[in-house]
């Protein structure tokens, strides 16, 4: 058995034109999967897909833009993927948003709705759309990118953390529902990673030093360091893992940081 071989698999990754999503898509492609690059802007998706095809061969990647806040756009994303490649073996729900920074007492309804819609409802929609063809084949892997924020309270990103905690419960529920169909549902909970999403925590040297001090490894993580966990969960290596969250945070939670 080749534990990390994804040859013949099709993987759909949201938010994959940059950051953690791009790193996951690249790692899955290097493991042999065909990957769908998706984010809001088609040109950004095209660039990543073209690079993967240039490096790994024509037909490695397909670019399909989709706004995760639109159920219709997500349905088109899934439909176009299946039309092109016949199936989806691996779904990675990575795209998320956080339009508000501050105490929950100050968040307005639209900001709260946006966080819940993009971080909880959108993955729910996508899983509903992708699961039937996985069930028909009795095979599939679903990965939701959560956060170590799901495990702690916060005075600044409370609503975001709430949404990420909901993702973990969604993973647990769906692991039970889909387990009899040989579909595994898991999460990855990253710590502070050097992405645009977390730029405020690392672009200032003093802020980066503080974050680094809070981790056991003494540094901020890189997007590629999340990707290995996704390959594990998508491949045969993770075939007896379901309903779990893999924490990849450089030891921040065990040191009491965040």
DOROVEX-188276 format. One record per residue: residue number from 1; x, y, z of N, C-alpha, C in turn; residue in one letter. Coordinates in steps of 0.05 Angstrom, whole numbers, plus 5000, padded with zeros to 4 digits. Layout:
N
(site NUM (X Y Z) (X Y Z) (X Y Z) "A")
...
# end
This chain:
258
(site 1 (5017 4976 5000) (5000 5000 5000) (5018 5025 5000) "X")
(site 2 (5012 5044 4982) (5026 5070 4982) (5009 5089 4999) "X")
(site 3 (5019 5094 5023) (5003 5109 5042) (4996 5137 5034) "X")
(site 4 (5014 5150 5019) (5009 5178 5012) (5006 5183 4982) "X")
(site 5 (4998 5162 4968) (4994 5164 4939) (4965 5172 4933) "X")
(site 6 (4961 5194 4919) (4934 5203 4912) (4929 5201 4882) "X")
(site 7 (4945 5184 4868) (4941 5181 4840) (4912 5172 4833) "X")
(site 8 (4900 5184 4813) (4873 5177 4806) (4851 5191 4822) "X")
(site 9 (4859 5207 4842) (4840 5221 4859) (4835 5249 4848) "X")
(site 10 (4811 5260 4853) (4804 5287 4846) (4799 5302 4872) "X")
(site 11 (4812 5325 4875) (4809 5340 4900) (4800 5369 4893) "X")
(site 12 (4779 5378 4907) (4769 5405 4905) (4776 5420 4930) "X")
(site 13 (4790 5443 4927) (4800 5458 4950) (4790 5487 4947) "X")
(site 14 (4775 5496 4966) (4765 5524 4965) (4787 5542 4977) "X")
(site 15 (4786 5567 4969) (4806 5587 4978) (4834 5578 4971) "X")
(site 16 (4838 5567 4947) (4864 5555 4941) (4881 5571 4921) "X")
(site 17 (4875 5596 4918) (4892 5612 4900) (4915 5625 4916) "X")
(site 18 (4915 5622 4942) (4937 5633 4958) (4937 5620 4986) "X")
(site 19 (4957 5625 5002) (4959 5617 5030) (4957 5587 5034) "X")
(site 20 (4943 5580 5056) (4941 5552 5064) (4927 5535 5042) "X")
(site 21 (4906 5546 5030) (4892 5531 5009) (4910 5524 4986) "X")
(site 22 (4926 5544 4977) (4944 5539 4955) (4965 5518 4963) "X")
(site 23 (4975 5520 4987) (4995 5500 4996) (4983 5472 4996) "X")
(site 24 (4958 5469 5005) (4945 5443 5006) (4941 5433 4978) "X")
(site 25 (4931 5450 4960) (4927 5441 4932) (4953 5432 4919) "X")
(site 26 (4974 5447 4924) (5000 5440 4913) (5010 5413 4924) "X")
(site 27 (5007 5409 4950) (5016 5384 4962) (4999 5360 4952) "X")
(site 28 (4973 5363 4949) (4956 5342 4939) (4963 5335 4910) "X")
(site 29 (4969 5356 4894) (4977 5351 4866) (5004 5337 4865) "X")
(site 30 (5023 5344 4882) (5048 5330 4882) (5045 5301 4891) "X")
(site 31 (5024 5295 4906) (5018 5267 4915) (5004 5252 4893) "X")
(site 32 (4997 5265 4871) (4985 5251 4848) (4957 5258 4842) "X")
(site 33 (4944 5275 4858) (4916 5282 4854) (4913 5303 4832) "X")
(site 34 (4890 5302 4818) (4881 5325 4802) (4867 5344 4821) "X")
(site 35 (4873 5370 4818) (4863 5389 4837) (4847 5411 4824) "X")
(site 36 (4826 5420 4837) (4810 5442 4828) (4818 5466 4845) "X")
(site 37 (4828 5487 4832) (4835 5512 4846) (4811 5531 4845) "X")
(site 38 (4802 5539 4869) (4778 5556 4870) (4782 5579 4891) "X")
(site 39 (4775 5603 4882) (4772 5626 4900) (4754 5646 4886) "X")
(site 40 (4752 5670 4895) (4732 5688 4883) (4740 5698 4856) "X")
(site 41 (4766 5701 4851) (4776 5714 4826) (4787 5693 4806) "X")
(site 42 (4776 5693 4782) (4784 5673 4762) (4813 5676 4755) "X")
(site 43 (4823 5701 4752) (4850 5704 4743) (4870 5693 4764) "X")
(site 44 (4864 5696 4789) (4881 5686 4810) (4881 5655 4809) "X")
(site 45 (4858 5643 4805) (4856 5614 4802) (4872 5604 4778) "X")
(site 46 (4869 5619 4756) (4882 5611 4731) (4912 5610 4734) "X")
(site 47 (4923 5630 4749) (4952 5631 4752) (4963 5607 4768) "X")
(site 48 (4949 5599 4789) (4958 5577 4805) (4955 5551 4789) "X")
(site 49 (4932 5547 4775) (4928 5523 4760) (4949 5521 4737) "X")
(site 50 (4955 5543 4724) (4975 5542 4703) (5002 5534 4713) "X")
(site 51 (5009 5544 4736) (5035 5538 4748) (5037 5508 4755) "X")
(site 52 (5015 5497 4766) (5015 5468 4773) (5017 5451 4748) "X")
(site 53 (5002 5459 4727) (5003 5444 4702) (5030 5446 4689) "X")
(site 54 (5043 5469 4691) (5070 5472 4680) (5090 5454 4695) "X")
(site 55 (5087 5453 4721) (5107 5438 4737) (5101 5408 4738) "X")
(site 56 (5076 5400 4737) (5068 5372 4742) (5055 5359 4718) "X")
(site 57 (5050 5374 4697) (5038 5363 4673) (5010 5373 4667) "X")
(site 58 (5003 5375 4641) (4977 5384 4633) (4955 5366 4645) "X")
(site 59 (4934 5379 4654) (4912 5364 4665) (4914 5360 4695) "X")
(site 60 (4935 5371 4707) (4938 5368 4736) (4918 5385 4752) "X")
(site 61 (4913 5409 4741) (4896 5428 4756) (4875 5442 4738) "X")
(site 62 (4853 5448 4750) (4831 5461 4737) (4823 5486 4754) "X")
(site 63 (4819 5509 4741) (4813 5533 4755) (4783 5540 4752) "X")
(site 64 (4769 5541 4774) (4740 5548 4774) (4735 5568 4796) "X")
(site 65 (4730 5593 4789) (4724 5613 4809) (4697 5609 4821) "X")
(site 66 (4694 5615 4847) (4668 5613 4860) (4668 5629 4886) "X")
(site 67 (4647 5644 4890) (4643 5658 4915) (4629 5640 4935) "X")
(site 68 (4642 5634 4957) (4630 5614 4976) (4605 5624 4989) "X")
(site 69 (4599 5650 4987) (4574 5660 4999) (4550 5655 4981) "X")
(site 70 (4555 5645 4957) (4533 5640 4938) (4529 5610 4935) "X")
(site 71 (4506 5600 4943) (4500 5572 4940) (4499 5564 4910) "X")
(site 72 (4489 5582 4893) (4489 5576 4865) (4517 5573 4853) "X")
(site 73 (4535 5591 4862) (4563 5590 4852) (4576 5564 4861) "X")
(site 74 (4571 5555 4886) (4582 5530 4895) (4571 5506 4880) "X")
(site 75 (4545 5507 4874) (4534 5485 4858) (4547 5484 4831) "X")
(site 76 (4552 5507 4819) (4566 5507 4793) (4594 5496 4795) "X")
(site 77 (4607 5503 4817) (4635 5494 4822) (4635 5463 4823) "X")
(site 78 (4617 5452 4838) (4616 5423 4841) (4608 5410 4814) "X")
(site 79 (4588 5422 4801) (4578 5411 4775) (4600 5411 4754) "X")
(site 80 (4614 5434 4752) (4635 5436 4732) (4659 5417 4738) "X")
(site 81 (4665 5413 4763) (4686 5394 4770) (4678 5365 4762) "X")
(site 82 (4654 5357 4768) (4645 5330 4761) (4642 5327 4731) "X")
(site 83 (4634 5348 4717) (4632 5347 4688) (4659 5344 4675) "X")
(site 84 (4679 5356 4687) (4706 5355 4676) (4720 5329 4683) "X")
(site 85 (4718 5320 4708) (4734 5298 4718) (4718 5274 4729) "X")
(site 86 (4691 5276 4728) (4674 5253 4735) (4668 5248 4764) "X")
(site 87 (4683 5261 4782) (4679 5254 4810) (4694 5275 4827) "X")
(site 88 (4689 5274 4853) (4705 5288 4873) (4711 5269 4895) "X")
(site 89 (4737 5262 4898) (4745 5243 4919) (4752 5257 4945) "X")
(site 90 (4762 5281 4943) (4772 5296 4966) (4760 5324 4965) "X")
(site 91 (4747 5332 4986) (4737 5360 4989) (4751 5373 5012) "X")
(site 92 (4764 5396 5006) (4777 5412 5027) (4763 5439 5029) "X")
(site 93 (4749 5443 5051) (4735 5468 5056) (4754 5486 5071) "X")
(site 94 (4768 5502 5057) (4789 5519 5068) (4781 5549 5069) "X")
(site 95 (4766 5559 5050) (4760 5587 5048) (4744 5596 5073) "X")
(site 96 (4750 5619 5083) (4737 5630 5107) (4740 5660 5107) "X")
(site 97 (4726 5674 5124) (4728 5703 5126) (4725 5712 5155) "X")
(site 98 (4736 5736 5160) (4732 5748 5186) (4732 5779 5183) "X")
(site 99 (4708 5790 5177) (4706 5818 5171) (4706 5837 5195) "X")
(site 100 (4709 5825 5219) (4707 5842 5243) (4729 5834 5263) "X")
(site 101 (4742 5854 5275) (4762 5850 5296) (4754 5868 5319) "X")
(site 102 (4748 5855 5342) (4740 5870 5365) (4721 5854 5382) "X")
(site 103 (4712 5865 5405) (4694 5850 5423) (4667 5844 5409) "X")
(site 104 (4655 5822 5417) (4630 5814 5404) (4607 5834 5410) "X")
(site 105 (4610 5849 5431) (4590 5870 5437) (4588 5890 5414) "X")
(site 106 (4609 5893 5399) (4610 5914 5378) (4604 5903 5350) "X")
(site 107 (4601 5877 5346) (4597 5867 5319) (4569 5872 5310) "X")
(site 108 (4566 5880 5285) (4539 5885 5275) (4528 5859 5262) "X")
(site 109 (4502 5859 5256) (4489 5835 5247) (4500 5825 5220) "X")
(site 110 (4506 5844 5202) (4517 5836 5176) (4544 5823 5178) "X")
(site 111 (4561 5833 5196) (4587 5821 5200) (4585 5793 5212) "X")
(site 112 (4567 5790 5232) (4563 5764 5245) (4552 5744 5224) "X")
(site 113 (4532 5753 5208) (4521 5735 5188) (4542 5727 5168) "X")
(site 114 (4559 5745 5159) (4579 5739 5140) (4599 5717 5150) "X")
(site 115 (4607 5720 5175) (4625 5700 5188) (4611 5673 5188) "X")
(site 116 (4586 5672 5197) (4572 5646 5199) (4566 5634 5172) "X")
(site 117 (4559 5652 5153) (4553 5642 5126) (4577 5630 5112) "X")
(site 118 (4599 5645 5113) (4623 5636 5098) (4638 5613 5113) "X")
(site 119 (4638 5614 5139) (4654 5595 5154) (4639 5570 5163) "X")
(site 120 (4613 5571 5164) (4597 5547 5173) (4577 5539 5151) "X")
(site 121 (4561 5558 5141) (4540 5550 5122) (4552 5541 5095) "X")
(site 122 (4573 5555 5086) (4585 5548 5060) (4597 5520 5060) "X")
(site 123 (4613 5513 5081) (4622 5485 5082) (4599 5465 5083) "X")
(site 124 (4578 5472 5098) (4555 5454 5100) (4543 5450 5072) "X")
(site 125 (4539 5472 5057) (4529 5470 5030) (4546 5452 5013) "X")
(site 126 (4572 5457 5013) (4591 5442 4996) (4590 5412 5002) "X")
(site 127 (4590 5406 5028) (4590 5378 5036) (4564 5365 5027) "X")
(site 128 (4541 5379 5029) (4516 5368 5020) (4517 5363 4990) "X")
(site 129 (4531 5380 4975) (4532 5377 4946) (4551 5355 4937) "X")
(site 130 (4572 5351 4952) (4593 5332 4944) (4588 5304 4955) "X")
(site 131 (4576 5302 4978) (4573 5276 4991) (4558 5255 4975) "X")
(site 132 (4536 5262 4961) (4521 5240 4948) (4538 5223 4929) "X")
(site 133 (4555 5235 4913) (4571 5219 4895) (4593 5203 4910) "X")
(site 134 (4602 5213 4933) (4620 5198 4950) (4605 5173 4962) "X")
(site 135 (4581 5178 4971) (4565 5156 4982) (4560 5135 4961) "X")
(site 136 (4555 5143 4936) (4550 5124 4915) (4574 5107 4910) "X")
(site 137 (4598 5117 4913) (4623 5102 4909) (4633 5089 4934) "X")
(site 138 (4621 5095 4957) (4630 5085 4983) (4659 5093 4988) "X")
(site 139 (4666 5118 4982) (4693 5126 4986) (4694 5157 4985) "X")
(site 140 (4710 5169 5003) (4713 5198 5002) (4727 5208 5027) "X")
(site 141 (4739 5231 5024) (4752 5245 5047) (4744 5274 5046) "X")
(site 142 (4733 5284 5069) (4725 5312 5072) (4742 5324 5093) "X")
(site 143 (4754 5347 5087) (4772 5361 5106) (4762 5390 5109) "X")
(site 144 (4758 5398 5134) (4750 5426 5140) (4773 5439 5154) "X")
(site 145 (4782 5462 5144) (4803 5477 5157) (4791 5494 5179) "X")
(site 146 (4796 5488 5204) (4785 5503 5227) (4808 5521 5237) "X")
(site 147 (4812 5522 5263) (4832 5540 5275) (4836 5532 5304) "X")
(site 148 (4859 5538 5315) (4862 5534 5344) (4845 5554 5359) "X")
(site 149 (4835 5575 5345) (4816 5593 5358) (4791 5580 5366) "X")
(site 150 (4785 5556 5355) (4761 5541 5362) (4761 5531 5390) "X")
(site 151 (4785 5531 5403) (4788 5519 5429) (4791 5539 5452) "X")
(site 152 (4792 5565 5445) (4797 5585 5466) (4777 5608 5463) "X")
(site 153 (4775 5624 5483) (4760 5649 5481) (4777 5672 5471) "X")
(site 154 (4765 5693 5462) (4780 5716 5452) (4763 5741 5455) "X")
(site 155 (4777 5763 5462) (4763 5789 5463) (4764 5804 5436) "X")
(site 156 (4778 5793 5417) (4781 5807 5391) (4769 5791 5367) "X")
(site 157 (4770 5765 5367) (4759 5749 5345) (4740 5728 5355) "X")
(site 158 (4723 5736 5373) (4704 5717 5385) (4685 5704 5366) "X")
(site 159 (4674 5720 5347) (4654 5709 5328) (4668 5690 5309) "X")
(site 160 (4692 5697 5300) (4708 5679 5283) (4713 5652 5298) "X")
(site 161 (4722 5654 5323) (4727 5630 5338) (4702 5613 5342) "X")
(site 162 (4680 5627 5346) (4654 5613 5348) (4648 5597 5323) "X")
(site 163 (4653 5609 5300) (4648 5595 5275) (4666 5571 5271) "X")
(site 164 (4691 5574 5280) (4710 5552 5277) (4704 5529 5296) "X")
(site 165 (4693 5536 5319) (4684 5515 5338) (4661 5500 5326) "X")
(site 166 (4643 5514 5313) (4620 5502 5299) (4630 5482 5278) "X")
(site 167 (4651 5490 5263) (4662 5472 5243) (4671 5445 5255) "X")
(site 168 (4683 5446 5279) (4691 5421 5291) (4668 5403 5299) "X")
(site 169 (4646 5416 5308) (4622 5399 5314) (4610 5389 5289) "X")
(site 170 (4610 5404 5267) (4600 5394 5242) (4616 5370 5233) "X")
(site 171 (4642 5371 5236) (4659 5348 5229) (4652 5324 5245) "X")
(site 172 (4648 5327 5271) (4641 5304 5288) (4615 5292 5280) "X")
(site 173 (4595 5309 5275) (4568 5299 5268) (4569 5284 5241) "X")
(site 174 (4582 5296 5221) (4583 5284 5195) (4600 5259 5194) "X")
(site 175 (4620 5257 5211) (4636 5233 5212) (4618 5209 5221) "X")
(site 176 (4600 5214 5238) (4581 5193 5247) (4561 5187 5225) "X")
(site 177 (4551 5207 5212) (4531 5203 5191) (4543 5188 5167) "X")
(site 178 (4567 5195 5159) (4579 5185 5135) (4597 5161 5139) "X")
(site 179 (4603 5154 5163) (4622 5132 5168) (4614 5106 5156) "X")
(site 180 (4588 5099 5156) (4580 5074 5144) (4583 5073 5114) "X")
(site 181 (4588 5096 5102) (4592 5097 5073) (4622 5099 5066) "X")
(site 182 (4639 5095 5086) (4668 5096 5082) (4678 5124 5074) "X")
(site 183 (4664 5144 5085) (4672 5172 5080) (4683 5182 5107) "X")
(site 184 (4707 5193 5106) (4720 5204 5130) (4717 5234 5130) "X")
(site 185 (4711 5245 5153) (4707 5274 5156) (4725 5284 5179) "X")
(site 186 (4744 5301 5173) (4763 5310 5193) (4768 5340 5190) "X")
(site 187 (4782 5351 5209) (4789 5379 5209) (4819 5382 5213) "X")
(site 188 (4830 5405 5204) (4856 5414 5211) (4854 5440 5225) "X")
(site 189 (4867 5443 5248) (4865 5468 5264) (4893 5481 5264) "X")
(site 190 (4898 5499 5246) (4924 5512 5245) (4927 5533 5268) "X")
(site 191 (4952 5538 5274) (4958 5561 5292) (4962 5586 5275) "X")
(site 192 (4981 5603 5283) (4986 5627 5268) (5005 5620 5244) "X")
(site 193 (4995 5625 5220) (5009 5617 5196) (5015 5643 5180) "X")
(site 194 (5037 5643 5166) (5045 5667 5151) (5028 5670 5125) "X")
(site 195 (5004 5680 5128) (4986 5684 5106) (4975 5713 5107) "X")
(site 196 (4963 5721 5085) (4950 5748 5085) (4929 5749 5106) "X")
(site 197 (4915 5727 5111) (4893 5727 5131) (4903 5735 5159) "X")
(site 198 (4928 5727 5165) (4939 5733 5192) (4960 5754 5191) "X")
(site 199 (4960 5770 5171) (4982 5789 5166) (4986 5808 5190) "X")
(site 200 (4965 5816 5203) (4967 5834 5226) (4984 5822 5249) "X")
(site 201 (4986 5796 5249) (5000 5783 5271) (5029 5777 5265) "X")
(site 202 (5038 5784 5240) (5066 5779 5233) (5080 5800 5217) "X")
(site 203 (5065 5819 5205) (5078 5838 5187) (5094 5859 5204) "X")
(site 204 (5086 5863 5229) (5101 5881 5246) (5121 5864 5262) "X")
(site 205 (5147 5870 5262) (5167 5854 5275) (5161 5849 5305) "X")
(site 206 (5151 5869 5319) (5144 5865 5347) (5121 5845 5350) "X")
(site 207 (5101 5847 5333) (5079 5828 5334) (5088 5800 5328) "X")
(site 208 (5105 5797 5308) (5116 5770 5301) (5132 5759 5324) "X")
(site 209 (5148 5776 5337) (5164 5766 5359) (5147 5756 5382) "X")
(site 210 (5124 5771 5387) (5106 5762 5408) (5093 5736 5402) "X")
(site 211 (5085 5732 5377) (5072 5707 5369) (5093 5684 5370) "X")
(site 212 (5117 5690 5361) (5138 5669 5361) (5144 5661 5390) "X")
(site 213 (5144 5680 5408) (5149 5674 5436) (5128 5656 5448) "X")
(site 214 (5103 5658 5437) (5081 5643 5448) (5080 5614 5438) "X")
(site 215 (5098 5607 5419) (5098 5579 5409) (5122 5564 5420) "X")
(site 216 (5119 5537 5422) (5140 5520 5432) (5164 5520 5412) "X")
(site 217 (5158 5521 5386) (5179 5521 5366) (5191 5548 5361) "X")
(site 218 (5180 5569 5373) (5192 5595 5372) (5190 5610 5346) "X")
(site 219 (5170 5603 5330) (5167 5617 5304) (5138 5614 5294) "X")
(site 220 (5131 5630 5274) (5106 5628 5260) (5107 5606 5240) "X")
(site 221 (5084 5593 5234) (5084 5571 5215) (5082 5582 5186) "X")
(site 222 (5089 5564 5168) (5087 5570 5139) (5064 5554 5127) "X")
(site 223 (5052 5564 5106) (5029 5549 5094) (5035 5520 5088) "X")
(site 224 (5058 5514 5077) (5065 5487 5069) (5065 5468 5093) "X")
(site 225 (5068 5479 5117) (5069 5462 5141) (5041 5453 5150) "X")
(site 226 (5021 5464 5138) (4993 5454 5142) (4987 5432 5121) "X")
(site 227 (4999 5434 5098) (4992 5417 5076) (4997 5387 5081) "X")
(site 228 (5017 5380 5096) (5023 5352 5101) (5000 5338 5115) "X")
(site 229 (4987 5352 5134) (4964 5341 5148) (4941 5335 5129) "X")
(site 230 (4938 5353 5109) (4916 5348 5090) (4922 5324 5072) "X")
(site 231 (4947 5320 5064) (4954 5297 5049) (4949 5271 5065) "X")
(site 232 (4957 5272 5090) (4951 5249 5107) (4922 5242 5109) "X")
(site 233 (4905 5263 5114) (4877 5258 5117) (4863 5250 5091) "X")
(site 234 (4874 5258 5068) (4862 5252 5042) (4871 5224 5032) "X")
(site 235 (4894 5214 5041) (4905 5190 5030) (4899 5165 5047) "X")
(site 236 (4909 5143 5038) (4905 5117 5052) (4917 5118 5080) "X")
(site 237 (4937 5134 5084) (4950 5137 5111) (4929 5144 5132) "X")
(site 238 (4909 5159 5124) (4889 5168 5144) (4863 5154 5142) "X")
(site 239 (4863 5130 5131) (4837 5117 5126) (4822 5107 5151) "X")
(site 240 (4835 5107 5174) (4820 5100 5199) (4817 5124 5217) "X")
(site 241 (4821 5148 5206) (4818 5173 5221) (4792 5186 5212) "X")
(site 242 (4774 5192 5231) (4750 5207 5224) (4739 5221 5249) "X")
(site 243 (4727 5244 5245) (4715 5259 5266) (4734 5274 5284) "X")
(site 244 (4759 5277 5274) (4780 5289 5290) (4790 5315 5280) "X")
(site 245 (4805 5329 5296) (4819 5354 5287) (4849 5351 5293) "X")
(site 246 (4865 5355 5273) (4894 5354 5276) (4903 5383 5281) "X")
(site 247 (4915 5388 5305) (4925 5414 5312) (4953 5417 5301) "X")
(site 248 (4958 5437 5285) (4984 5443 5274) (4991 5472 5281) "X")
(site 249 (5003 5476 5304) (5006 5503 5314) (5034 5510 5325) "X")
(site 250 (5054 5493 5320) (5080 5498 5331) (5082 5496 5361) "X")
(site 251 (5061 5485 5373) (5061 5483 5403) (5050 5507 5417) "X")
(site 252 (5034 5523 5403) (5022 5547 5415) (5002 5540 5437) "X")
(site 253 (4984 5521 5431) (4964 5514 5450) (4976 5501 5475) "X")
(site 254 (4996 5484 5471) (5007 5471 5495) (5024 5490 5512) "X")
(site 255 (5033 5512 5500) (5048 5532 5515) (5030 5553 5528) "X")
(site 256 (5004 5551 5521) (4985 5570 5532) (4984 5597 5518) "X")
(site 257 (4993 5597 5492) (4992 5621 5477) (4965 5627 5465) "X")
(site 258 (4964 5647 5447) (4941 5656 5432) (4925 5676 5449) "X")
# end
